Amino acid sequence: MNKILLMAVAVAALDLSGVITVVNGAYASGSSSDLPTREDDFIKHYVEAVNLSSLDHLTKLMHPLYLKCIDASSRDYYDNLFTTSIVRSIPKDYKVVFEELTAESVLQDTEGAQKRGLPYPIHPTHQMQIDYSKSEYSFVTIVRKLTLDKGQYYGVSGCPTPEMLNRFRELKVKKEESHKQSKVLFNQLDSKLLIELTSLMKQGQKIQAWKLYSKETGESLSTAKEVLSNILIDN
């Protein structure tokens, strides 16, 4: 595998989001020093890997069985995960929840992943949630499934089936077409309306901005969200 693909794999292995159900979770802030050493070390290494965008750091956090899922047929899938996942920086004042998953939640998660065409190569046993604020109005939650194997934590995610890869590629084409159309609609915005929409977006009032755009143009809220994503906001 080339360097870009390996980086994509490294990120993909740690990039499965899910619904949070805290079960015997330990909570800490900053360096997560309130957690046991093994958990604290994993979190520190994960944060460091993300902030450095380091291939070496990321690959050390993956489970070996996950790496075996990667081949040339899924290269575009993992390249896409790389580009959408690595563009973040976790600040020092993050908060974290580290929890052991119940047998019931593991069963639900693995069955759900199987149905989505993303079966796990090894079952998750734990979950890590990191929360932080990007700005006064912007907040981020990162959820990662982990597995504790032979005394060591690894990131784990689902391996896409051929059917899942086909759906991914179809959706990617549709998203690219939608994005192109959003550019056209954005460039057609009245200057006065654009100023008002930009002001709302910068204040963190995204829903209000989407509703205003929808009201003024007759477009759907989903179209409004896509169009207004073209407004660049410095956080």
C-alpha positions as CSV (number, residue, x, y, z in Angstrom):
1,M,0.0,0.0,0.0
2,N,1.2,3.5,-0.8
3,K,1.7,6.2,1.9
4,I,-1.6,8.0,1.2
5,L,-3.6,4.8,1.3
6,L,-1.9,3.7,4.6
7,M,-2.7,7.1,6.1
8,A,-6.3,6.7,4.9
9,V,-6.5,3.3,6.5
10,A,-5.0,4.7,9.8
11,V,-7.8,7.3,10.0
12,A,-10.5,4.9,8.8
13,A,-9.7,2.4,11.5
14,L,-10.6,5.1,14.1
15,D,-13.4,6.8,12.4
16,L,-16.7,5.1,13.1
17,S,-19.2,7.3,14.9
18,G,-22.2,6.0,16.9
19,V,-24.8,6.8,19.5
20,I,-23.5,7.4,23.0
21,T,-24.8,5.3,25.8
22,V,-22.5,5.8,28.8
23,V,-22.1,2.5,30.7
24,N,-19.6,2.5,33.6
25,G,-17.8,5.3,31.8
26,A,-14.9,7.2,33.3
27,Y,-14.9,11.0,32.6
28,A,-12.0,13.3,32.6
29,S,-10.9,16.6,31.0
30,G,-7.7,17.7,29.3
31,S,-5.1,15.0,29.4
32,S,-7.7,12.5,30.8
33,S,-5.5,12.0,33.8
34,D,-8.4,10.7,35.9
35,L,-8.4,7.5,33.8
36,P,-6.4,4.4,34.4
37,T,-2.9,4.5,32.7
38,R,-3.7,2.1,29.8
39,E,-6.8,4.1,28.8
40,D,-5.1,7.4,29.4
41,D,-2.1,6.4,27.2
42,F,-4.4,5.4,24.3
43,I,-6.3,8.7,24.4
44,K,-3.0,10.7,24.5
45,H,-1.6,8.7,21.5
46,Y,-4.9,9.2,19.6
47,V,-5.0,12.9,20.1
48,E,-1.3,13.2,19.2
49,A,-1.8,11.1,16.1
50,V,-4.7,13.3,14.9
51,N,-2.9,16.6,15.7
52,L,0.3,15.5,13.9
53,S,-1.5,13.7,11.0
54,S,1.1,11.1,11.6
55,L,1.0,7.9,9.6
56,D,3.3,6.1,12.1
57,H,1.3,7.2,15.1
58,L,-2.1,6.3,13.5
59,T,-1.1,2.8,12.3
60,K,0.1,1.8,15.7
61,L,-3.4,2.4,17.0
62,M,-5.1,0.1,14.5
63,H,-6.0,-3.6,15.0
64,P,-4.0,-5.8,12.7
65,L,-7.1,-7.6,11.5
66,Y,-8.5,-4.3,10.2
67,L,-5.4,-3.8,8.0
68,K,-6.2,-7.1,6.3
69,C,-9.5,-5.6,5.0
70,I,-7.6,-3.2,2.8
71,D,-6.9,-3.9,-0.8
72,A,-6.9,-2.1,-4.2
73,S,-10.6,-2.6,-4.7
74,S,-11.4,-0.3,-1.7
75,R,-8.7,2.3,-2.2
76,D,-11.1,5.1,-3.1
77,Y,-13.3,4.3,0.0
78,Y,-10.4,4.8,2.4
79,D,-8.9,7.7,0.5
80,N,-12.3,9.4,1.0
81,L,-12.2,8.6,4.7
82,F,-8.7,10.1,4.9
83,T,-9.7,13.4,3.4
84,T,-12.8,13.8,5.5
85,S,-11.3,12.7,8.8
86,I,-7.9,14.1,9.1
87,V,-8.9,17.7,8.8
88,R,-9.2,18.5,12.5
89,S,-7.1,19.5,15.4
90,I,-8.0,18.6,19.0
91,P,-7.3,21.4,21.5
92,K,-5.7,20.8,25.0
93,D,-9.0,21.4,26.8
94,Y,-10.9,18.5,25.4
95,K,-13.1,16.3,27.5
96,V,-13.3,12.5,27.2
97,V,-15.5,9.6,28.2
98,F,-14.0,6.1,28.0
99,E,-16.4,3.2,28.6
100,E,-16.6,-0.5,28.5
101,L,-19.5,-1.7,26.2
102,T,-22.1,-4.0,27.5
103,A,-22.7,-7.4,25.7
104,E,-26.1,-6.1,24.5
105,S,-24.6,-2.9,23.0
106,V,-21.9,-4.9,21.3
107,L,-24.4,-7.2,19.8
108,Q,-26.6,-4.3,18.6
109,D,-23.6,-2.5,17.1
110,T,-22.1,-5.5,15.3
111,E,-25.5,-6.5,13.9
112,G,-26.2,-3.0,12.8
113,A,-22.7,-2.8,11.1
114,Q,-23.4,-6.1,9.4
115,K,-26.7,-4.8,8.0
116,R,-25.0,-1.6,6.7
117,G,-22.4,-3.7,4.9
118,L,-19.6,-2.8,7.3
119,P,-18.9,-6.0,9.3
120,Y,-16.3,-5.8,12.0
121,P,-13.2,-7.9,11.6
122,I,-13.1,-8.1,15.4
123,H,-15.8,-7.1,17.9
124,P,-15.5,-3.7,19.7
125,T,-15.2,-3.9,23.5
126,H,-14.9,-0.2,24.4
127,Q,-15.9,3.2,23.3
128,M,-14.1,6.6,23.5
129,Q,-15.8,9.9,23.2
130,I,-13.9,13.2,22.9
131,D,-15.7,16.5,23.1
132,Y,-14.3,20.0,22.5
133,S,-15.3,23.4,21.2
134,K,-13.9,24.9,18.0
135,S,-15.4,28.3,18.8
136,E,-18.1,30.0,20.9
137,Y,-20.7,28.5,18.6
138,S,-19.1,25.4,17.2
139,F,-18.7,22.1,19.1
140,V,-17.3,18.7,18.1
141,T,-17.9,15.2,19.3
142,I,-15.6,12.4,18.2
143,V,-16.7,8.8,18.9
144,R,-14.4,5.8,18.3
145,K,-15.0,2.1,18.8
146,L,-12.1,0.2,20.3
147,T,-11.2,-3.4,21.1
148,L,-9.1,-4.6,24.0
149,D,-7.1,-7.5,22.6
150,K,-4.4,-9.2,24.6
151,G,-4.1,-6.3,27.0
152,Q,-3.9,-3.6,24.4
153,Y,-6.4,-1.2,23.0
154,Y,-6.8,-0.8,19.2
155,G,-9.1,1.3,17.0
156,V,-11.6,-0.9,15.1
157,S,-14.2,-0.2,12.4
158,G,-16.1,-2.1,9.8
159,C,-14.7,-3.4,6.6
160,P,-16.9,-2.5,3.5
161,T,-18.5,-5.2,1.5
162,P,-18.6,-5.0,-2.3
163,E,-22.3,-3.8,-2.0
164,M,-21.3,-1.1,0.4
165,L,-18.5,0.0,-1.9
166,N,-21.0,0.3,-4.7
167,R,-23.4,2.4,-2.6
168,F,-20.5,4.6,-1.5
169,R,-19.5,5.3,-5.1
170,E,-23.0,6.0,-6.2
171,L,-23.5,8.4,-3.2
172,K,-20.2,10.1,-3.9
173,V,-21.2,10.9,-7.5
174,K,-24.5,12.3,-6.3
175,K,-22.8,14.4,-3.7
176,E,-20.3,15.8,-6.2
177,E,-23.3,16.7,-8.5
178,S,-25.1,18.3,-5.6
179,H,-22.0,20.3,-4.6
180,K,-21.6,21.6,-8.1
181,Q,-25.2,22.7,-8.2
182,S,-24.8,24.4,-4.8
183,K,-22.0,26.5,-6.2
184,V,-24.3,27.7,-8.9
185,L,-27.1,28.6,-6.5
186,F,-24.6,30.3,-4.1
187,N,-23.3,32.5,-6.9
188,Q,-26.9,33.5,-7.8
189,L,-27.6,34.8,-4.3
190,D,-28.7,38.5,-3.9
191,S,-25.9,40.4,-2.2
192,K,-28.2,41.8,0.5
193,L,-29.5,38.3,1.4
194,L,-25.9,36.9,1.3
195,I,-24.8,39.5,3.9
196,E,-27.7,38.5,6.2
197,L,-27.1,34.8,5.7
198,T,-23.4,35.2,6.4
199,S,-24.1,37.1,9.6
200,L,-26.4,34.3,10.8
201,M,-23.8,31.6,10.0
202,K,-21.0,33.5,11.8
203,Q,-23.2,33.8,14.9
204,G,-23.7,30.0,14.9
205,Q,-27.3,30.3,13.9
206,K,-27.1,27.8,11.0
207,I,-30.7,26.6,11.3
208,Q,-32.0,30.1,11.1
209,A,-29.8,30.8,8.1
210,W,-31.1,27.6,6.3
211,K,-34.7,28.5,7.1
212,L,-34.2,32.1,5.8
213,Y,-32.6,30.8,2.6
214,S,-35.4,28.3,2.1
215,K,-38.0,31.0,2.6
216,E,-36.4,33.5,0.3
217,T,-35.6,31.0,-2.5
218,G,-38.2,28.3,-2.2
219,E,-35.5,25.6,-2.0
220,S,-35.5,22.8,0.5
221,L,-33.7,22.9,3.8
222,S,-31.3,20.2,2.6
223,T,-30.5,22.4,-0.4
224,A,-30.1,25.4,1.9
225,K,-27.6,23.5,4.0
226,E,-25.6,22.5,1.0
227,V,-25.6,26.0,-0.5
228,L,-24.7,27.8,2.7
229,S,-21.8,25.4,3.3
230,N,-20.1,27.6,0.6
231,I,-19.9,30.4,3.2
232,L,-16.4,30.3,4.7
233,I,-16.3,31.0,8.4
234,D,-13.0,31.3,10.3
235,N,-13.3,29.5,13.7
